[in-house]
Amino acid sequence: MTTVQIRPEADPDTRDAPVDEPRRVLRSRSPEDRAELVGSAVAGFALVWLAYQRLLPTSGLLGFLVCWYAAFLLVYVLVTLQRHGVVEVADRVAGVAVRTGAAMVGTTLVFVVGYTVARGLEAMSHSNFYTQELTYSDPTDLGQGGVLHAIIGTLEQLAIAIVITLPLAVATAVFMTEVGGRLARVVRTLVEAMTGLPSIVAGLFIYVAVIQLAGVPRSGFAAALALSVMMLPIITRSADVVLRLVPNGLREASLALGSSRWQTIWRVVLPTARPGLATALILGVARGAGETSPVLLTAGYSQFVNANPFDDWQTSLPLFVYQTFKLPAEAMAKRAFGAATVLLIIVLALFITARLVARTRRGGR
């Protein structure tokens, strides 16, 4: 027996109705869309140039760029409305605004880093910049002296601060996330409040509590304690967010297999969140590596190498940049920018190292 399928006749009321087409995704760009974008930018530039430079008594590059961007958005909205609906126009204008913000942030970062490297390149081109201290050298001669004492001080102070801060921060984050309770809410509030703590307050706290009362001399260790106070809330908050992102299904599966709560935290939660914890560590290190006032109050400033962080004054790179840039000589400004570039390289190296250590190995434990 053959089955005959009868196609129903189309409804005469809906036969000529327009068919709804799905909107293209925000990233899709046709040649017409690109032409609209470029044409709107050119038209906005022409309009602003005519009004800003010829008709109105205005001047200045920053004002011109702001007016150009506003005119570009206005022209782009009007042109896009000719081909698309209001919803898609809103999507495209929002996409342009978001991309503009990302481009501004990226351009600013490249400019800051590039300018710092360019100004310090002449000082960094001398080998003595990395192998000598600044004692008994002519500060105006780039062929003499360097930042070896500041590099050693920065690395030792950061290492001590990481040893102190990382276990405390992770333990606090585990307490807030895995244990909970009223006390956890109080601790979370205190951590969030400490995030906005001024660095000079942390330096004064360590100066009074550790140096004045406990009798610890001004040294790299005291500076590391001050840096720990600054790094602790940053790492704790970031680790708290990372631990809360771990799926609850992993915890439930571990508990269902007979593991205790602490075995689940140690063997399931923390290994899963390891890459995020490495990022949290780097955020804290980046905060501590750039602090100047706590180091100035607790470690002092010296121009000689001191490899013992528990005795005598010890200089860090941010403090070296601050003290050197105050001098009027152009050579000292170049040394300061060179030291800032070295600090950027150290933070970048620590970031890469932390990411490599925290990377989850396939088939590993």
N, C-alpha and C positions, 0 to 999 in steps of 0.2 A: 504494500500500500504506500503510495506516495503522499507525503504531507505537503500541502500547499499553504504557504504563508501569505496572508493578505496584508499588504501595507496599508495602514490607516491613512485616510486622506488628511491633508494638512488643514488645519483650522483656517478658514478664510480671514478671520480677524487677526491672526498672527502670522499669516503667510508673508506679508510684506514688512513685518516688524524688523528693526535692525538687530543684528546678531551681536551680542556682547562679546568682545574680544578681551582676553586676559591682558592685563597691563604687563609691560616688559619690566624686568627687574631693574633695580637702580643702576647696576653696573653696565647694563647693555647700552651700547652707543652705536647708532647708525651714522653713516656719513652726513646725513642731514642734521643730526643732533650735534655733531662736532662743528659743522658749519655755523649752526646757531650760536654755539658757545664762543667760537672765535669771532664771529661777526658782532656779537653783543659786546665783547671786550673792546674791539676796535671802535664801534660806535660810541661806547661809553667814554673811551679815551678822547675821541674827537669832540664830543659835547663838553666834557670837563675842560679840555684845553681851551676851547673857544670861550667858555664862560669864566674859567678861573684865571686865565692868562690875559684875555683880551677885554672882556666886558666888566669884570669885577675887580676892585682894588685889592686883590689877594695875592699871596705868594707863599712859597714854602713847599718843600718836597713832601713832608708828612701830610699836610692838608690836601695836597693834590692827589696823593695815593688814596686817602680815605674817600674823597669825593669821587674819584674814578671807580673805586670798588662799589660805592653806593649806586652810581649811575649804571655800572655794568649789571648789577642785580636787577635794577628797574627795567632796563632794556631787555634783559634775558627773560624776565617774567612776561613782558608784553609780546615778545617774539614767540615764546613757547606756547602761549595761550592760543596762538593761531593754529597750532597743529594738535594740541593735546587738551585734555580736560583739566579742571582745577586740581583734582587730586594728584595727577601725575606731575603737574607744574610744581605743586608743593613738594613732592618727592625730589624733583630735580634741583629746585632751589636749595632745599635742605642739604642735598648731597654736595652741591657746590660750596655751601657755607662750611660744611664739615671738612671737606678737602682743603679749603682755604685755611682753616684753623690748623690742620695737621701740617700743611706746608709752612705756615708761619712758625710753628714750634720747631720743625726740622731745620728751617733756615736759620733761626736764632741759635739753635744748638751748634750748627756747623760754623756759623760766624764766630761765636764765642770761642769754640775750641780752635778754629783756624787762626783767629787773631792771637790767641795765647801762644800757640805753637810758633807762629810767624815772628812774634816779638822776642821769644826766647830762643829761637833757632841759632842765633849767633853765639850766645853763651853756651848752648848745648853742644856746639860743634867742637869745643875744646875738651880734650880728655881729662884735664885736671878738674873740670866741673863735677865729675863723678868720683874722683879719687882723692881729693884734697879737702881739707877744712878751710875755714876762713881766717884762722889765726895767723898773724905775722905775714899778711899778704896785702898788696895794694888793692883796695876794693874797686878802684877805677880801671884796673888792668884785668881783662877777661882771661888772660893767660896765666893768672895766678889765683889760687883759692878755688873753692867749690862748695858743694852742698852735701858732702859725705856725712858730716855730723848730723844734719837735719834728716837725711834719709834713714840713718841708723835709728835716730830717735823716733821717727814716725813708725817704722816697722816694729820696734820693740814696744812702743806704747799701744799700737793697735793689736799686737799679739797678746799682750797682757789683758787688754780690754775684752778681746774675744773670748779668752779663756774664762774670764769672770762672768761675762754677760750671757754667752750662748746657753750654758746649762740653766741659768736662772730664768732666762726668757722662755726657753722651751718648756721648762717645768711649770712656769706660770701659765703659759698658754694651754698646756695639758690640763691644768687644774680648772681653768675657766671653761674649757670645752668639754672635757670628759667627766669631770666631777660635778661641777655646777653647784647650785644652791645659793642661798642668800649671800654668803661670804664671797662667792665667785662674782656676783653682781657688784659688790663693793670693790673688789680687786679690779674688775674691768673699768669701773668709773675712775679709780685712782690712776690706772695705766693711761686712760684717755686724757686725764688731766695732766699727767706728766709729759705727754707728747708735746704740749705747747710750752714746756718749761724753758725759759731763756737760758742760754748757755752760760752767761755770766753768773747766774744764780747757782748753777751746778758747780762752777769753779769756786764760788764763795763758800758753798757748803763743804766741799772737800777741804778748802783752806782752813776753815774754822774747826771742823770736826776731826780731821785727820792730822793736819799740820800743827795747828795751835793746841788742840786738846790732847791728841794721842802722841804728839812729839815726833811724827814722821817728817823727815826733812823734805824740802822741796826737791823733787826728783821726777824721773819718768814714771815711777810707780804711782805717785800721787796724781800725775796727769792722767794715767791710765784709769784710775778710779773715777776721775771727773768725766772722762770719755765714756766710761761704763754707765754712769748716770744718764748721759745723753742717749746712748745706744739702746739701753734696756727697754724703754717704752716703744721704740720703733720696731725692734725685733719682736717684742711680745705681741703687739697688735697685728703685725703681719703674719706671725705664726698662728695666732688665734684665727684669723680669717682662713688661712690655708688648712688648718685642721678641721674647721667646720665644713670645708668643701669635700672632705673624704666621705664617700657614700656610706650611709648607715647600713646598707646591705652587707658590706664587708665586716663591720663590727658584729652584726647579727649572725653571720655565717661562722665567724670565729668563736663566738660564745656558744653557738649551737654544737660546735665540735668539742666542747668541753674546756675551752681555754678560759682562764680567769680574766678579769678586767684588765689587770696590768700586763698580762701576756698579750692580750689583744692590742693594747696601746703600743707595747714595745715591738711586737712582731708584725702587726698589720697596719695600724694607723700611722705611726711614724715613718716606716719605710715607704708607704704610699705617698705621704706628704713630703718626702725628702727633697725633690726639686724645688717645691715652694718654700721649704725652710731655708734652702740655700739662697733663694732670692731675698727672703727676709733678712738673712745675715748680711747680704751685700748692701741692702738698704740701710741697715744700722751702721755698717762700716763706712759707707759713703757719708753718713751724717757725722760720725766721729772723726773721720779723716780730715774734714775741712774746718774743724773747730780751732779757734785761735785764743779766745779769752780764757777758757779753762786752763789751757796749757801755760799761758802767760802767768796766771795766778799761782799755779801749783808746781810748775817745773822750771820757770825762769827762762832766760835767754842767754845762750852762750855761743861762742864761735869756735869751740874745740870739740873734738870727738869724745863722747862719753858713752862707752858701751855697757856701763853698769847702770841699769835703770833704777836701782835702789839707793844710789848715793850721788849727790851733787846734781847740778842743774843739767837739763837735757833739752835740746831744741827739736822742734818738729818742723816739717815743711811749711804748714800754714803760718806758723809764728815767724819763720825765716822770711817768708814772702812779706808779711806785715812789717817787720823791722827793716827789711832791705828797701822796700818801695818808698819808705819815708825819706830816704836820703836823696839829695837833689841830683846826684850824678846819673847820667844816662846809662852807664855801664851797670849800675846797681839795679835800675829798672829792668834791664835785660836779664840780670841774674834772677830777679823776682819772677819774671815770666817763665824763665827756664825752670825754676823750682816748681812753679805751678804746673807746668807741663809734666814734670817728673811725677808730681802727685796724681795727675790724671792717669798716667801710665800705671802707677802702682794700684790705683783703684780698679782700673780695667783688668790688670793681671789677676787681682784677687777675685774679681767677678768671674773671669774665665776659669780659674782654678776651682772655685766653689761649684760652678756648673758642671765641670768635668767630674768632680768627686761625687756630686749628688746625682749624676745621671744613672738611671736605672739600667742595669745590665741585663740583656736578654738571656734568659735561661739561668741567670744568677740567683743568688739568695736575696 
